[in-house]
Amino acid sequence: MIGTLLTFLAVGIVSIMAVWIVLQVVGALLGLTGVIASFLLLKVAPVMLVVWIVLKVLAKVRRGTLSAADRQWLEGD
């Protein structure tokens, strides 16, 4: 009787420790994901947006302007 209760106690303690370790790993992964997401959202995305806008503006400004060498190459002369 006492042996059975001690076995249940030991299994319960091991189960609680296993769940505790799993929850710590999940929490660490979520924290790391949050750090990566905030870095990408707050540091990388604004730079990419500015570069994209600059490229779009330059594409509109330079539309239809080919150098003489480019035109000659395209025509195959």
Order of alpha helices (4+ residues) and beta strands (2+ residues): alpha-alpha-alpha
